[in-house]
Amino acid sequence: MFAQTISTSQTTAECPECAGSVNFSGKTMKGEIVTCPDCGAELEVTAVNPIALELAPKEEEDWGE
Ligand SMILES: [Zn+2]
């Protein structure tokens, strides 16, 4: 069985919001949500080799039905 873990030496990626560096602790998975330490934006990992980040969709859209 092959585990779907990605090994990559890249442990930082650029925040699309503020261009700051977001650090990863060794490995990450596509679809993971991380928070930018600089601007606090929630970012979704859209690719892992190399790591790419996009702003995560806001989850507060069920206000007012
Ligand atoms: Zn940022």
N, CA, C, O and the ligand as a Tripos MOL2 file, in Angstrom:
@<TRIPOS>MOLECULE
protein
  261   259    66     0     0
PROTEIN
NO_CHARGES

@<TRIPOS>ATOM
      1 N           0.8430   -1.2020    0.0000 N.3       1 MET1
      2 CA          0.0000    0.0000    0.0000 C.3       1 MET1
      3 C           0.8720    1.2430    0.0000 C.2       1 MET1
      4 O           1.8560    1.3390    0.7330 O.2       1 MET1
      5 N           0.4990    2.1510   -0.8070 N.am      2 PHE2
      6 CA          1.2510    3.3960   -0.8300 C.3       2 PHE2
      7 C           0.4570    4.4770   -0.1250 C.2       2 PHE2
      8 O          -0.6630    4.8040   -0.5170 O.2       2 PHE2
      9 N           1.0280    5.0030    0.8750 N.am      3 ALA3
     10 CA          0.3770    6.1010    1.5760 C.3       3 ALA3
     11 C           0.4530    7.3430    0.7110 C.2       3 ALA3
     12 O           1.4200    7.5540   -0.0220 O.2       3 ALA3
     13 N          -0.5690    8.1470    0.8070 N.am      4 GLN4
     14 CA         -0.5640    9.3480   -0.0180 C.3       4 GLN4
     15 C           0.0650   10.5320    0.6870 C.2       4 GLN4
     16 O          -0.4520   11.6490    0.6570 O.2       4 GLN4
     17 N           1.1560   10.2700    1.3010 N.am      5 THR5
     18 CA          1.8750   11.3880    1.8950 C.3       5 THR5
     19 C           2.8870   11.8990    0.8840 C.2       5 THR5
     20 O           3.4630   11.1380    0.1070 O.2       5 THR5
     21 N           3.0770   13.1440    0.9150 N.am      6 ILE6
     22 CA          3.9800   13.7770   -0.0310 C.3       6 ILE6
     23 C           5.2670   14.1360    0.7010 C.2       6 ILE6
     24 O           5.2340   14.7840    1.7470 O.2       6 ILE6
     25 N           6.3740   13.7210    0.1600 N.am      7 SER7
     26 CA          7.5750   14.2500    0.7850 C.3       7 SER7
     27 C           8.1700   15.3060   -0.1130 C.2       7 SER7
     28 O           8.4410   15.0760   -1.2920 O.2       7 SER7
     29 N           8.3570   16.4160    0.4460 N.am      8 THR8
     30 CA          8.9220   17.5270   -0.2940 C.3       8 THR8
     31 C           9.8530   18.2740    0.6280 C.2       8 THR8
     32 O           9.6390   18.3380    1.8390 O.2       8 THR8
     33 N          10.8740   18.8300    0.0510 N.am      9 SER9
     34 CA         11.8050   19.5770    0.8810 C.3       9 SER9
     35 C          11.3210   21.0080    1.0630 C.2       9 SER9
     36 O          11.8470   21.7560    1.8870 O.2       9 SER9
     37 N          10.3240   21.3720    0.2930 N.am     10 GLN10
     38 CA          9.8100   22.7350    0.4280 C.3      10 GLN10
     39 C           8.9330   22.8350    1.6590 C.2      10 GLN10
     40 O           7.9700   22.0810    1.8030 O.2      10 GLN10
     41 N           9.2510   23.7300    2.5180 N.am     11 THR11
     42 CA          8.4570   23.8570    3.7390 C.3      11 THR11
     43 C           7.8970   25.2530    3.9140 C.2      11 THR11
     44 O           7.3390   25.5810    4.9620 O.2      11 THR11
     45 N           8.0420   26.0640    2.9020 N.am     12 THR12
     46 CA          7.3960   27.3690    2.9670 C.3      12 THR12
     47 C           6.6900   27.6370    1.6470 C.2      12 THR12
     48 O           7.0800   27.1080    0.6060 O.2      12 THR12
     49 N           5.6670   28.4460    1.6940 N.am     13 ALA13
     50 CA          4.9600   28.8550    0.4930 C.3      13 ALA13
     51 C           4.5630   30.3120    0.6750 C.2      13 ALA13
     52 O           4.5410   30.8390    1.7870 O.2      13 ALA13
     53 N           4.2560   30.9370   -0.4360 N.am     14 GLU14
     54 CA          3.9390   32.3580   -0.3640 C.3      14 GLU14
     55 C           2.4510   32.5820   -0.1610 C.2      14 GLU14
     56 O           1.6230   31.9700   -0.8370 O.2      14 GLU14
     57 N           2.1240   33.4420    0.7510 N.am     15 CYS15
     58 CA          0.7380   33.8060    0.9910 C.3      15 CYS15
     59 C           0.2350   34.6610   -0.1720 C.2      15 CYS15
     60 O           0.8640   35.6640   -0.5090 O.2      15 CYS15
     61 N          -0.8920   34.2820   -0.7930 N.am     16 PRO16
     62 CA         -1.4160   35.0640   -1.9190 C.3      16 PRO16
     63 C          -1.9990   36.3990   -1.4730 C.2      16 PRO16
     64 O          -2.2400   37.2820   -2.2960 O.2      16 PRO16
     65 N          -2.2200   36.5420   -0.2120 N.am     17 GLU17
     66 CA         -2.8260   37.7620    0.3050 C.3      17 GLU17
     67 C          -1.7770   38.8370    0.5930 C.2      17 GLU17
     68 O          -1.9350   39.9900    0.1900 O.2      17 GLU17
     69 N          -0.7220   38.4580    1.2820 N.am     18 CYS18
     70 CA          0.2550   39.4620    1.7010 C.3      18 CYS18
     71 C           1.6680   39.1510    1.2250 C.2      18 CYS18
     72 O           2.5990   39.9050    1.5080 O.2      18 CYS18
     73 N           1.8350   38.0340    0.4970 N.am     19 ALA19
     74 CA          3.1380   37.6240   -0.0240 C.3      19 ALA19
     75 C           4.1230   37.2550    1.0790 C.2      19 ALA19
     76 O           5.3280   37.1700    0.8410 O.2      19 ALA19
     77 N           3.6170   37.0420    2.2640 N.am     20 GLY20
     78 CA          4.4860   36.5980    3.3430 C.3      20 GLY20
     79 C           4.7710   35.1100    3.2270 C.2      20 GLY20
     80 O           4.1380   34.4110    2.4350 O.2      20 GLY20
     81 N           5.7080   34.6350    4.0030 N.am     21 SER21
     82 CA          6.0440   33.2130    3.9720 C.3      21 SER21
     83 C           5.2140   32.4360    4.9750 C.2      21 SER21
     84 O           5.1190   32.8010    6.1470 O.2      21 SER21
     85 N           4.6230   31.3670    4.4960 N.am     22 VAL22
     86 CA          3.8630   30.4910    5.3710 C.3      22 VAL22
     87 C           4.6800   29.2210    5.5410 C.2      22 VAL22
     88 O           5.0880   28.6050    4.5560 O.2      22 VAL22
     89 N           4.9150   28.8360    6.7580 N.am     23 ASN23
     90 CA          5.7490   27.6740    7.0290 C.3      23 ASN23
     91 C           4.9170   26.4190    7.2270 C.2      23 ASN23
     92 O           3.8270   26.4510    7.7990 O.2      23 ASN23
     93 N           5.4540   25.3300    6.7460 N.am     24 PHE24
     94 CA          4.8110   24.0360    6.9390 C.3      24 PHE24
     95 C           5.7560   23.1460    7.7240 C.2      24 PHE24
     96 O           6.9710   23.1810    7.5320 O.2      24 PHE24
     97 N           5.1910   22.3630    8.5920 N.am     25 SER25
     98 CA          6.0300   21.5050    9.4120 C.3      25 SER25
     99 C           6.2670   20.1690    8.7100 C.2      25 SER25
    100 O           5.7040   19.1450    9.0950 O.2      25 SER25
    101 N           7.0850   20.1940    7.7030 N.am     26 GLY26
    102 CA          7.4920   18.9470    7.0590 C.3      26 GLY26
    103 C           6.6220   18.5210    5.9130 C.2      26 GLY26
    104 O           7.0740   18.5210    4.7680 O.2      26 GLY26
    105 N           5.3940   18.1600    6.1790 N.am     27 LYS27
    106 CA          4.5510   17.7150    5.0860 C.3      27 LYS27
    107 C           3.1620   18.2950    5.2280 C.2      27 LYS27
    108 O           2.7300   18.6770    6.3160 O.2      27 LYS27
    109 N           2.4920   18.3500    4.1280 N.am     28 THR28
    110 CA          1.1500   18.9020    4.1300 C.3      28 THR28
    111 C           0.3270   18.1190    3.1300 C.2      28 THR28
    112 O           0.8660   17.3280    2.3550 O.2      28 THR28
    113 N          -0.9520   18.3320    3.1470 N.am     29 MET29
    114 CA         -1.8250   17.6250    2.2220 C.3      29 MET29
    115 C          -2.6420   18.6170    1.4290 C.2      29 MET29
    116 O          -3.0020   19.6860    1.9220 O.2      29 MET29
    117 N          -2.9290   18.2510    0.1960 N.am     30 LYS30
    118 CA         -3.7970   19.0730   -0.6210 C.3      30 LYS30
    119 C          -5.1470   19.2120    0.0690 C.2      30 LYS30
    120 O          -5.7030   18.2380    0.5760 O.2      30 LYS30
    121 N          -5.6610   20.4260    0.0820 N.am     31 GLY31
    122 CA         -6.9510   20.6560    0.7210 C.3      31 GLY31
    123 C          -6.8380   21.0980    2.1700 C.2      31 GLY31
    124 O          -7.8270   21.4810    2.7960 O.2      31 GLY31
    125 N          -5.6200   21.0400    2.6940 N.am     32 GLU32
    126 CA         -5.4230   21.4740    4.0760 C.3      32 GLU32
    127 C          -5.6190   22.9900    4.1800 C.2      32 GLU32
    128 O          -5.2960   23.7390    3.2580 O.2      32 GLU32
    129 N          -6.1470   23.4110    5.3070 N.am     33 ILE33
    130 CA         -6.3190   24.8370    5.5410 C.3      33 ILE33
    131 C          -5.2660   25.3000    6.5400 C.2      33 ILE33
    132 O          -5.1190   24.7350    7.6230 O.2      33 ILE33
    133 N          -4.5510   26.3250    6.1560 N.am     34 VAL34
    134 CA         -3.5410   26.8780    7.0510 C.3      34 VAL34
    135 C          -3.8300   28.3660    7.2390 C.2      34 VAL34
    136 O          -4.5430   28.9800    6.4450 O.2      34 VAL34
    137 N          -3.2810   28.9160    8.2700 N.am     35 THR35
    138 CA         -3.4740   30.3320    8.5190 C.3      35 THR35
    139 C          -2.1590   31.0650    8.3490 C.2      35 THR35
    140 O          -1.1300   30.6590    8.8900 O.2      35 THR35
    141 N          -2.2030   32.1430    7.5950 N.am     36 CYS36
    142 CA         -1.0070   32.9380    7.3900 C.3      36 CYS36
    143 C          -0.6130   33.6170    8.7060 C.2      36 CYS36
    144 O          -1.4350   34.2810    9.3370 O.2      36 CYS36
    145 N           0.6370   33.4480    9.1110 N.am     37 PRO37
    146 CA          1.0710   34.0670   10.3680 C.3      37 PRO37
    147 C           1.2020   35.5860   10.2590 C.2      37 PRO37
    148 O           1.2210   36.2880   11.2700 O.2      37 PRO37
    149 N           1.2900   36.0750    9.0510 N.am     38 ASP38
    150 CA          1.4650   37.5170    8.8720 C.3      38 ASP38
    151 C           0.1480   38.2780    8.8300 C.2      38 ASP38
    152 O          -0.0140   39.2740    9.5350 O.2      38 ASP38
    153 N          -0.7990   37.8180    8.0080 N.am     39 CYS39
    154 CA         -2.0390   38.5770    7.8450 C.3      39 CYS39
    155 C          -3.2450   37.8480    8.4170 C.2      39 CYS39
    156 O          -4.3340   38.4150    8.4930 O.2      39 CYS39
    157 N          -3.0610   36.6060    8.8170 N.am     40 GLY40
    158 CA         -4.1570   35.8800    9.4320 C.3      40 GLY40
    159 C          -5.1600   35.2990    8.4580 C.2      40 GLY40
    160 O          -6.1850   34.7580    8.8730 O.2      40 GLY40
    161 N          -4.8800   35.4020    7.1670 N.am     41 ALA41
    162 CA         -5.8020   34.8720    6.1660 C.3      41 ALA41
    163 C          -5.8250   33.3460    6.2250 C.2      41 ALA41
    164 O          -4.8110   32.7050    6.5010 O.2      41 ALA41
    165 N          -6.9910   32.7870    5.9640 N.am     42 GLU42
    166 CA         -7.0830   31.3400    5.8790 C.3      42 GLU42
    167 C          -6.7690   30.9270    4.4570 C.2      42 GLU42
    168 O          -7.3500   31.4420    3.5010 O.2      42 GLU42
    169 N          -5.8510   30.0010    4.3300 N.am     43 LEU43
    170 CA         -5.3670   29.6100    3.0180 C.3      43 LEU43
    171 C          -5.5540   28.1200    2.8120 C.2      43 LEU43
    172 O          -5.3460   27.3120    3.7170 O.2      43 LEU43
    173 N          -5.9560   27.7780    1.5900 N.am     44 GLU44
    174 CA         -6.1110   26.3690    1.2730 C.3      44 GLU44
    175 C          -4.9260   25.9140    0.4390 C.2      44 GLU44
    176 O          -4.5020   26.6000   -0.4910 O.2      44 GLU44
    177 N          -4.4070   24.7680    0.7800 N.am     45 VAL45
    178 CA         -3.3180   24.1840    0.0040 C.3      45 VAL45
    179 C          -3.9250   23.5730   -1.2610 C.2      45 VAL45
    180 O          -4.6860   22.6090   -1.1860 O.2      45 VAL45
    181 N          -3.5860   24.1360   -2.4150 N.am     46 THR46
    182 CA         -4.1780   23.6620   -3.6670 C.3      46 THR46
    183 C          -3.2380   22.7580   -4.4430 C.2      46 THR46
    184 O          -3.6520   22.1050   -5.4020 O.2      46 THR46
    185 N          -1.9980   22.7150   -4.0450 N.am     47 ALA47
    186 CA         -1.0240   21.8300   -4.6750 C.3      47 ALA47
    187 C           0.0930   21.6220   -3.6720 C.2      47 ALA47
    188 O           0.3400   22.4740   -2.8180 O.2      47 ALA47
    189 N           0.7690   20.4840   -3.7790 N.am     48 VAL48
    190 CA          1.7830   20.2050   -2.7710 C.3      48 VAL48
    191 C           3.1840   20.0560   -3.3440 C.2      48 VAL48
    192 O           4.1540   19.9630   -2.5920 O.2      48 VAL48
    193 N           3.2990   20.0340   -4.6330 N.am     49 ASN49
    194 CA          4.6340   19.8360   -5.1900 C.3      49 ASN49
    195 C           4.8310   20.6720   -6.4430 C.2      49 ASN49
    196 O           4.6690   20.1450   -7.5440 O.2      49 ASN49
    197 N           5.1690   21.9340   -6.3300 N.am     50 PRO50
    198 CA          5.4530   22.6090   -5.0600 C.3      50 PRO50
    199 C           4.1650   23.0540   -4.3760 C.2      50 PRO50
    200 O           3.0810   23.0030   -4.9580 O.2      50 PRO50
    201 N           4.3080   23.4820   -3.1520 N.am     51 ILE51
    202 CA          3.1500   23.9340   -2.3880 C.3      51 ILE51
    203 C           2.5870   25.2100   -3.0050 C.2      51 ILE51
    204 O           3.3220   26.1620   -3.2690 O.2      51 ILE51
    205 N           1.2870   25.2190   -3.2290 N.am     52 ALA52
    206 CA          0.6120   26.4180   -3.7160 C.3      52 ALA52
    207 C          -0.5580   26.7170   -2.7910 C.2      52 ALA52
    208 O          -1.2220   25.8080   -2.2940 O.2      52 ALA52
    209 N          -0.7940   27.9750   -2.5720 N.am     53 LEU53
    210 CA         -1.8500   28.3920   -1.6490 C.3      53 LEU53
    211 C          -2.8410   29.3070   -2.3360 C.2      53 LEU53
    212 O          -2.4790   30.1150   -3.1910 O.2      53 LEU53
    213 N          -4.0930   29.1660   -1.9500 N.am     54 GLU54
    214 CA         -5.1280   30.1000   -2.3820 C.3      54 GLU54
    215 C          -5.9340   30.4830   -1.1650 C.2      54 GLU54
    216 O          -5.9940   29.7430   -0.1830 O.2      54 GLU54
    217 N          -6.5500   31.6360   -1.2370 N.am     55 LEU55
    218 CA         -7.4080   32.0420   -0.1350 C.3      55 LEU55
    219 C          -8.5260   31.0290    0.0250 C.2      55 LEU55
    220 O          -9.1790   30.6560   -0.9490 O.2      55 LEU55
    221 N          -8.7410   30.5920    1.2320 N.am     56 ALA56
    222 CA         -9.7990   29.6250    1.4800 C.3      56 ALA56
    223 C         -11.1380   30.3240    1.3650 C.2      56 ALA56
    224 O         -11.2690   31.4840    1.7580 O.2      56 ALA56
    225 N         -12.1360   29.6300    0.8290 N.am     57 PRO57
    226 CA        -13.4660   30.2210    0.7590 C.3      57 PRO57
    227 C         -13.9920   30.4780    2.1550 C.2      57 PRO57
    228 O         -13.8170   29.6670    3.0660 O.2      57 PRO57
    229 N         -14.6280   31.6010    2.3030 N.am     58 LYS58
    230 CA        -15.1780   31.9110    3.6250 C.3      58 LYS58
    231 C         -16.3280   30.9740    3.9420 C.2      58 LYS58
    232 O         -17.1150   30.6070    3.0700 O.2      58 LYS58
    233 N         -16.4060   30.6060    5.1790 N.am     59 GLU59
    234 CA        -17.4380   29.6600    5.5540 C.3      59 GLU59
    235 C         -18.5960   30.3200    6.2590 C.2      59 GLU59
    236 O         -19.4450   29.6560    6.8540 O.2      59 GLU59
    237 N         -18.6210   31.6350    6.1850 N.am     60 GLU60
    238 CA        -19.6780   32.3150    6.9380 C.3      60 GLU60
    239 C         -20.7560   32.8280    6.0050 C.2      60 GLU60
    240 O         -21.2560   33.9430    6.1580 O.2      60 GLU60
    241 N         -21.1040   31.9970    5.0380 N.am     61 GLU61
    242 CA        -22.0950   32.4770    4.0730 C.3      61 GLU61
    243 C         -23.4950   32.0140    4.3890 C.2      61 GLU61
    244 O         -24.4320   32.3310    3.6560 O.2      61 GLU61
    245 N         -23.6550   31.2770    5.4570 N.am     62 ASP62
    246 CA        -25.0390   30.9550    5.7500 C.3      62 ASP62
    247 C         -25.6960   31.8930    6.7280 C.2      62 ASP62
    248 O         -26.5810   31.5140    7.4950 O.2      62 ASP62
    249 N         -25.2480   33.1110    6.6810 N.am     63 TRP63
    250 CA        -25.9240   34.1620    7.4130 C.3      63 TRP63
    251 C         -27.2150   34.4700    6.6970 C.2      63 TRP63
    252 O         -27.1910   34.5180    5.4680 O.2      63 TRP63
    253 N         -28.2020   34.6560    7.2700 N.am     64 GLY64
    254 CA        -29.4350   35.1060    6.6480 C.3      64 GLY64
    255 C         -29.8280   34.1780    5.5330 C.2      64 GLY64
    256 O         -29.2490   34.3570    4.4610 O.2      64 GLY64
    257 N         -30.5920   33.3520    5.6000 N.am     65 GLU65
    258 CA        -30.9770   32.3290    4.6630 C.3      65 GLU65
    259 C         -31.6950   32.8820    3.4660 C.2      65 GLU65
    260 O         -32.0870   32.1260    2.5770 O.2      65 GLU65
    261 ZN         -0.6460   36.5660    4.5150 Zn       66 ZN66
@<TRIPOS>BOND
     1     1     2 1
     2     2     3 1
     3     3     4 2
     4     3     5 am
     5     5     6 1
     6     6     7 1
     7     7     8 2
     8     7     9 am
     9     9    10 1
    10    10    11 1
    11    11    12 2
    12    11    13 am
    13    13    14 1
    14    14    15 1
    15    15    16 2
    16    15    17 am
    17    17    18 1
    18    18    19 1
    19    19    20 2
    20    19    21 am
    21    21    22 1
    22    22    23 1
    23    23    24 2
    24    23    25 am
    25    25    26 1
    26    26    27 1
    27    27    28 2
    28    27    29 am
    29    29    30 1
    30    30    31 1
    31    31    32 2
    32    31    33 am
    33    33    34 1
    34    34    35 1
    35    35    36 2
    36    35    37 am
    37    37    38 1
    38    38    39 1
    39    39    40 2
    40    39    41 am
    41    41    42 1
    42    42    43 1
    43    43    44 2
    44    43    45 am
    45    45    46 1
    46    46    47 1
    47    47    48 2
    48    47    49 am
    49    49    50 1
    50    50    51 1
    51    51    52 2
    52    51    53 am
    53    53    54 1
    54    54    55 1
    55    55    56 2
    56    55    57 am
    57    57    58 1
    58    58    59 1
    59    59    60 2
    60    59    61 am
    61    61    62 1
    62    62    63 1
    63    63    64 2
    64    63    65 am
    65    65    66 1
    66    66    67 1
    67    67    68 2
    68    67    69 am
    69    69    70 1
    70    70    71 1
    71    71    72 2
    72    71    73 am
    73    73    74 1
    74    74    75 1
    75    75    76 2
    76    75    77 am
    77    77    78 1
    78    78    79 1
    79    79    80 2
    80    79    81 am
    81    81    82 1
    82    82    83 1
    83    83    84 2
    84    83    85 am
    85    85    86 1
    86    86    87 1
    87    87    88 2
    88    87    89 am
    89    89    90 1
    90    90    91 1
    91    91    92 2
    92    91    93 am
    93    93    94 1
    94    94    95 1
    95    95    96 2
    96    95    97 am
    97    97    98 1
    98    98    99 1
    99    99   100 2
   100    99   101 am
   101   101   102 1
   102   102   103 1
   103   103   104 2
   104   103   105 am
   105   105   106 1
   106   106   107 1
   107   107   108 2
   108   107   109 am
   109   109   110 1
   110   110   111 1
   111   111   112 2
   112   111   113 am
   113   113   114 1
   114   114   115 1
   115   115   116 2
   116   115   117 am
   117   117   118 1
   118   118   119 1
   119   119   120 2
   120   119   121 am
   121   121   122 1
   122   122   123 1
   123   123   124 2
   124   123   125 am
   125   125   126 1
   126   126   127 1
   127   127   128 2
   128   127   129 am
   129   129   130 1
   130   130   131 1
   131   131   132 2
   132   131   133 am
   133   133   134 1
   134   134   135 1
   135   135   136 2
   136   135   137 am
   137   137   138 1
   138   138   139 1
   139   139   140 2
   140   139   141 am
   141   141   142 1
   142   142   143 1
   143   143   144 2
   144   143   145 am
   145   145   146 1
   146   146   147 1
   147   147   148 2
   148   147   149 am
   149   149   150 1
   150   150   151 1
   151   151   152 2
   152   151   153 am
   153   153   154 1
   154   154   155 1
   155   155   156 2
   156   155   157 am
   157   157   158 1
   158   158   159 1
   159   159   160 2
   160   159   161 am
   161   161   162 1
   162   162   163 1
   163   163   164 2
   164   163   165 am
   165   165   166 1
   166   166   167 1
   167   167   168 2
   168   167   169 am
   169   169   170 1
   170   170   171 1
   171   171   172 2
   172   171   173 am
   173   173   174 1
   174   174   175 1
   175   175   176 2
   176   175   177 am
   177   177   178 1
   178   178   179 1
   179   179   180 2
   180   179   181 am
   181   181   182 1
   182   182   183 1
   183   183   184 2
   184   183   185 am
   185   185   186 1
   186   186   187 1
   187   187   188 2
   188   187   189 am
   189   189   190 1
   190   190   191 1
   191   191   192 2
   192   191   193 am
   193   193   194 1
   194   194   195 1
   195   195   196 2
   196   195   197 am
   197   197   198 1
   198   198   199 1
   199   199   200 2
   200   199   201 am
   201   201   202 1
   202   202   203 1
   203   203   204 2
   204   203   205 am
   205   205   206 1
   206   206   207 1
   207   207   208 2
   208   207   209 am
   209   209   210 1
   210   210   211 1
   211   211   212 2
   212   211   213 am
   213   213   214 1
   214   214   215 1
   215   215   216 2
   216   215   217 am
   217   217   218 1
   218   218   219 1
   219   219   220 2
   220   219   221 am
   221   221   222 1
   222   222   223 1
   223   223   224 2
   224   223   225 am
   225   225   226 1
   226   226   227 1
   227   227   228 2
   228   227   229 am
   229   229   230 1
   230   230   231 1
   231   231   232 2
   232   231   233 am
   233   233   234 1
   234   234   235 1
   235   235   236 2
   236   235   237 am
   237   237   238 1
   238   238   239 1
   239   239   240 2
   240   239   241 am
   241   241   242 1
   242   242   243 1
   243   243   244 2
   244   243   245 am
   245   245   246 1
   246   246   247 1
   247   247   248 2
   248   247   249 am
   249   249   250 1
   250   250   251 1
   251   251   252 2
   252   251   253 am
   253   253   254 1
   254   254   255 1
   255   255   256 2
   256   255   257 am
   257   257   258 1
   258   258   259 1
   259   259   260 2
@<TRIPOS>SUBSTRUCTURE
     1 MET1         2 RESIDUE 1 A MET
     2 PHE2         6 RESIDUE 1 A PHE
     3 ALA3        10 RESIDUE 1 A ALA
     4 GLN4        14 RESIDUE 1 A GLN
     5 THR5        18 RESIDUE 1 A THR
     6 ILE6        22 RESIDUE 1 A ILE
     7 SER7        26 RESIDUE 1 A SER
     8 THR8        30 RESIDUE 1 A THR
     9 SER9        34 RESIDUE 1 A SER
    10 GLN10       38 RESIDUE 1 A GLN
    11 THR11       42 RESIDUE 1 A THR
    12 THR12       46 RESIDUE 1 A THR
    13 ALA13       50 RESIDUE 1 A ALA
    14 GLU14       54 RESIDUE 1 A GLU
    15 CYS15       58 RESIDUE 1 A CYS
    16 PRO16       62 RESIDUE 1 A PRO
    17 GLU17       66 RESIDUE 1 A GLU
    18 CYS18       70 RESIDUE 1 A CYS
    19 ALA19       74 RESIDUE 1 A ALA
    20 GLY20       78 RESIDUE 1 A GLY
    21 SER21       82 RESIDUE 1 A SER
    22 VAL22       86 RESIDUE 1 A VAL
    23 ASN23       90 RESIDUE 1 A ASN
    24 PHE24       94 RESIDUE 1 A PHE
    25 SER25       98 RESIDUE 1 A SER
    26 GLY26      102 RESIDUE 1 A GLY
    27 LYS27      106 RESIDUE 1 A LYS
    28 THR28      110 RESIDUE 1 A THR
    29 MET29      114 RESIDUE 1 A MET
    30 LYS30      118 RESIDUE 1 A LYS
    31 GLY31      122 RESIDUE 1 A GLY
    32 GLU32      126 RESIDUE 1 A GLU
    33 ILE33      130 RESIDUE 1 A ILE
    34 VAL34      134 RESIDUE 1 A VAL
    35 THR35      138 RESIDUE 1 A THR
    36 CYS36      142 RESIDUE 1 A CYS
    37 PRO37      146 RESIDUE 1 A PRO
    38 ASP38      150 RESIDUE 1 A ASP
    39 CYS39      154 RESIDUE 1 A CYS
    40 GLY40      158 RESIDUE 1 A GLY
    41 ALA41      162 RESIDUE 1 A ALA
    42 GLU42      166 RESIDUE 1 A GLU
    43 LEU43      170 RESIDUE 1 A LEU
    44 GLU44      174 RESIDUE 1 A GLU
    45 VAL45      178 RESIDUE 1 A VAL
    46 THR46      182 RESIDUE 1 A THR
    47 ALA47      186 RESIDUE 1 A ALA
    48 VAL48      190 RESIDUE 1 A VAL
    49 ASN49      194 RESIDUE 1 A ASN
    50 PRO50      198 RESIDUE 1 A PRO
    51 ILE51      202 RESIDUE 1 A ILE
    52 ALA52      206 RESIDUE 1 A ALA
    53 LEU53      210 RESIDUE 1 A LEU
    54 GLU54      214 RESIDUE 1 A GLU
    55 LEU55      218 RESIDUE 1 A LEU
    56 ALA56      222 RESIDUE 1 A ALA
    57 PRO57      226 RESIDUE 1 A PRO
    58 LYS58      230 RESIDUE 1 A LYS
    59 GLU59      234 RESIDUE 1 A GLU
    60 GLU60      238 RESIDUE 1 A GLU
    61 GLU61      242 RESIDUE 1 A GLU
    62 ASP62      246 RESIDUE 1 A ASP
    63 TRP63      250 RESIDUE 1 A TRP
    64 GLY64      254 RESIDUE 1 A GLY
    65 GLU65      258 RESIDUE 1 A GLU
    66 ZN66       261 GROUP 0 **** ****
